[in-house]
Amino acid sequence: MATEVKVEADPADAGFDGARLRRIDRHFARYVDDGLLPGYLAVVSRHGRIVHVASHGARDVEAGAPVETGTIWRIFSMTKPVTSVAAMTFVEEGLIDLTDPISRWLPEFAEPRVYAKGSALAPVTEPATEPIRLWHLLSHTAGLTYGFHHTHPVDALYRAGGYEWGTPPGLDLAECAKAWARFPLVFQPGAEWNYSVASDVLGRLVEVLAGKPLDEVFAERIFGPLGMTDTGFWTSDTDRLAALYLPAPGTKKLVRNDAFGAVGTSRPACLSGGGGLVSTAADYHRFTQMLLRRGELDGVRVLSPRTVDLMTANHLPGHVDLESYGRPLFAEMPFDGYGFGLGFSVLIDSVKAKTLATPGEYAWGGAASTAFWVDPDEDLTVAFYTQLLPSSTHPIRQQLRQLVYQAMLD
């Protein structure tokens, strides 16, 4: 399979104004030239053909190494849709149902407690009235959380346990899942939405269902069949792996992030289904094309069309949008007008979201400012790659949507 992305069709043949698409290049090149991004790569595809590839800057500023179409990126939470797809393959095989309690396979979650009141030092909890079910993990309605949110007393418990931006050294996914099960939930399962380690617990559930490590499951069920040869939990080709950066306080100028610099360079103890993968634009393009084609690519079927349709519908209680639950401090996508499916955000109201995108678009992004979306009505996929933590530093995703859709003429 191709390890690089390249333009395959004239933009005009796919309903785009090529000159308007080049506004993407100029806009994000300014970010790079102003020292706000190290470099970037953007890929726009319509009707199954790539119509625009834009890149500028460096994958490693200090080394002077440029962004290339074969650059390897830490995609962080863009791992979550991959884990969700893997889980749904087991649903399709009848090994688990969306409504099944996960405690059947993960007994540590048999008797969850729910935060009721009090501080992180003295929380008062109550029994869960509903078991955590598979669909709760897929939709982030299980009541789990992340330590980096800093919005709830339970978040502080996660941080105290060593679960803020990662997991304690040496612990594998099974051990981490048992630790998360000991923390109280922030709400009753199924009652609300909270971005969380749910996808990591989902990854552990997948391991138990398969009887093998998560990396092997991904390779057998997704990466191998789709020809995603550069995607995994680590890469030995570190020359192609982009360096990771932070914004300096006040100026937002780039500062190299040495604390996370080793992420993706060796096999991690914990195979994070919520944020552990590295990938290339070519590989993830194949993943999004499979989704756009409702589960199939080049004669290989990963999921059924009906499964993809269900995953990309809004599953939030009451069919509300994400903003109804409040915006976490570390937001990876705009929340107004967006619901959430089984692994993706789902646009439900373009006017409320103040976007040119089409209702039904589904998407997610990663902590290092990567992002993708799939627009079934427009037969469109778009992906953006860079390496800047956190993703809330710049409004890249909203701007990219505007720049793509303003270039669409049909």
N, C-alpha and C positions, 0 to 999 in steps of 0.2 A: 504494500500500500504506500501511497505518497506520504512523505514525511514533511512536505512543505505545502503551502497554499499558494495558488496563483489564479489570476483572472481567467475565467473560462468562457465568458460571453460578453458581448458589447452591452453596456448598461441600457442603451436605448432599446435593445431587443427584449429586455426584461422590465420595461416600463419606467426606467430611471433617466433623469437628465445627468449625464456624466459630469458636466461642469459643476452642477450642484452637489453631486457626491464628493467632489474634490474639496468642498468646504470642510469635510471631516478632516482631511489632511492638514489644512491650514489651521483649523481651530486647535487641534491637539498638538500640533507642532509648536504652537505658542506656549503651551504648558511646558513642553520640554525645553524650549529656548529660554524660558523664564526660570528654569531650575526647579519647577514644581513637580515634574514627573521625570524619571530617568529615561524612559522611552516607552513606546506603545506599539501595538499591532492591532488593527481592526479589520474584520472580515465581514462582508455583506454578501449574502447569497439569496437569489430568488429563482423560483421554478427549477430548483435543483442544480443551479450553476452559480459559481462565484462571479460576481459582477464588479466587486471593488475590494482591493486590499490596500490598506494604508499603514505606513509605519514611519517612525522617526525616532532618533535618539539611541540610547545605549541600553543593552541588557546588563552591562557592568560599567558604570561610569568611571570608576577608578582605573579599571583595566583598559578603558577605551574600546571595549568590545561592543559592536553595534547590535541593535535588534535585527534579527533575521527571521524569515518566515518559519524556520525550523527551531527557533528558540523554545526552550522548555520553561514552563511557568509553574509556580505553586498556585494551584487553583482554589485552595482552601475550601470554602463552602460550596463551590461548584461540584464538589464531591457528593453533596447530599442528593441531587437528582440521580446520580449513578447508583447510590445505595438504595434509593427508592425503587428504581427500575429492577435491581437485583431482587429486592423483596417481592415485587409483584410477579416475578417469574415463578416464585414458589406458590403464590396465590393461584396462579393459572394452572399449576400442576395439582392443585387440590390438597397441598400439604398444610396449608394454613388458610384461615378465612380472615377477612378484614375485621370482623367483629370478635374474633377469638381473643381471650385474655392472654397477654404475653407470658403470664406466670406459668402457663402450661409448659413452656420451654425454658423460661428464666424464673425459677422458683423464688429467687431473691426478691421478686416484685409481687409476691403473693399477698402481702398485707401492707400496702403503702399507707403512710400517714400523711395528712394534709395540714399545712400551716394554718393556724386559726388566729393567733395573736402573739404578741410579745416580741422581744428583740432576738437578734441572732445569738446572743449569749444565753437567753432563757426563752426559747420558743415554746409556745403551747400548740400542740397538735391534736388532731382528731382523726378517727378512721376514715379512709376513703369509702364513699358510698357506691362507687363504681370502679370496677377493675380497669387497669390500663389495658387498652385493646390495641390491636395492630394499627387500626386507622388513626388512633391518637398519636402514635409515634410518627406516622407518615405526614400528619397534618400539624404537628407541633401543638397539639391540644392535650398532651398527656399530663401537664402540670410540672414537668421538669424545667430546668433553667440553665443559664450560663453564669459563671462567676463574674464575667466581665461586664454584666449589665449594670451593677451598682444601683439597682432600683428596688430591691426587695430584701428583707432580712435573710431569706433562704440563699440569695446570691452570695451573701457574706459567708454562709456556711460552706458553700462550694469553694470559695477562695481560701478559707481556713483549712480546708482539706487538700489544698494544692491544685484545685481545678479552676483556674482563671483563664489563662491563654493556652492551656495545654493540660497535660496529665502528669502526675508525679513520676519522676524517673524510674524506669525499670518495670512499671506495672503494665501488664498486657490488657487487652480489651475486656477479657472476662473479669479480671480483678477490678477494673474501673467500673464496669457495669454493676458489680456487687456494691461498690462504694456509693454510686449514684442512687442505688435502691435504698440505702440507709438514710439519705437526706429526705426531709419532708417535701412534699409537692407544694407548689405555690397556689394551686387551686384544685378543685375536684376534677378528675379526668373527664375530658370532653366538654367542660364548662366554658373554657376560654382558650385563647391562643397566646403562646409565649415561645419565642425563639430559644432553642435549647439544645441540650445533648441528646435529644430524642433520636436524631439520625445516627449517633454513635451507638445508642442502645439498639437501634434497628440493625446496625451492622453486626452487633453481637448476636442478635436473634437470627440473622442470616447465617452466621457461622454455625450455630447450633442446629439449624434446619439442614444445613449442608453437611455437617460433620467435618468441616475443614476450615482453614483460616480464610479471612475475608479477601485477601489478595488472590487466593486461588479461585474463589467464587467469582470474583470480578473477571479474572482472566478467562475462565471457562464459559461464563454466561454472557459476557459483554465485550471485553477487549479483544479476545481471540476471534469470535465470530465477526466482529465489525472491523477487524484489522487495525485496531488502535495500538500500534506497536510501541509507542513512546509514552504510554500512560501507565502509572503505577504509583505505589507509595514511596518510591525512591527511584533515582536514576544513577547509573554508573557513569553516564555521559555528562559529567559536571561542567565541562567546558561550555555546553549549550545551556546550562541552567542559569537563569537570570538572577542577579543579586537582588536583595530585598532592602527597601528603604522606608524611612519614617519622615514625617514633616517636622522641621525644627519649630519649637514653640515661637509664636509670634510671626515669623516670616514664612513658614511653611516650606522653606527651602529644604532640599534633600539632605538627610543624614543616613548613612549606611546603618542597617539594622543587624548588627553582629549577633545579637541574642538569638535571632531566628535564622541566621545565615546557614546553619548546618541542616535545617529542615529540608528533607527531600534528597539528601546525599547518601543516606544509608537506611537500612531497614529499621523502622521505628519499633519500639516495644509494643506500643498501642497502635493498632491499625485503625485509624480514625475514619469511620464512615461519615462523619460530619465535616471533615476538613483536611484529610491527609494526602490527597492525590497531587501529583505533578502531571502535566500534560502539555501537548502542543496544540497550536491552532488547527493543524490538519486533523489530529485525532479527535478533538472535541467537535470539530465540524462534522465528522462522521457520526458522532453521537447525536448531535442536534438534527442532522438529516434523517436519522432513524426515527427520532421523535416526530419530526414534521411529516414523515411518510407513515405515521401511525403504526410504528413498531417494526418496520421493515426497511432494509437497505441492501441493494445489490443482490437480491434474492435470498438474503438472510433475515429471518423473522425472529426478533427478540421478544416482542410482545404482540398481543392481538390489537387490532384497531379499537375495539371497545374498551380494552384496558387503558390504552393511552387517553381515550376520551374521558374516562372516569377519573384518571389521575389529574387531568388538566381542567376539571370542573372545580368550582368553589365549594369546599367542604366545611367552611367555618360555621359554627353554631348560629342559627338564625340567618345564615347567608349574608352576613354583614361584611364590611371590609376591615382590613387590618388596623386602620386608624381607630376603629371603635374600641380597641383594647389599649390604646396609648402607644406611643412610639418609644421603643427601647433606645437607650443612649447610643448603642452601637448599631445603627440602622444600615442594612446593606442594600435596601431598595426603598423608593418612595412608597408610602403606605396608603395615602388617600386614593380611594377608588380601586384598590387591589384587594382581592380575596386571597385564599390559599387553598391549594389542592392537596394532592398526595405527593409532595416533594417539590412543588413549584409555587411561586406567586402567580395569581391569575387576575388579569385586568377585567374588571366588571363594569367600570364606569369611566369612560374617557374624559368626560367633562369634569367630574370630581378630581380625577387624576391630573387634569390640565395637560393632557398629552395628545399627540396626533396619532398614537397607536390605536389599534383596533381591539375592541372587546373580544376576549378569548385568547389574547396573547398571553403566553406563560413564560416564566423567566426565573432566574436567580443569579446571584453573584457571589464573589469571594471576598474575604477580608483584605486581600492585597489589591483591591480595586478592579479585579477582573469581573466580567459580566457577560451574560448571554440572554437572548430571548428568541422565542419561536412564535411567529404570527401565522396561524393556519389559514386565516381568511386571505391574507396577502401572499401566501406561499413563500414566506420570508424567514430567514434566520440571520441573526447578527451576533457577533461576539467581539469582545474587547479584552485585550491583555496588557497588563503592566504589573509592577511589583511595588506598590505603595500601601503601607498599613497606616491608619485604618481606611476602610473604603468610604467613610463619611468625610474624608479630608476635602474632596472636591466633588461638585455635582456632575460627575462624568456621565452617569447613566441617563439622567434626564436630558443632558445636552446631546448625547449620542442619539437618543430617540428622535429628538427634534431634527437633527442633521440628516438622519436617514430618511424620515418620512417626508421632509420638505423637498427631498430630491425625487420622490415618487410621483409620477405624472398620470398614471392610469387609474 
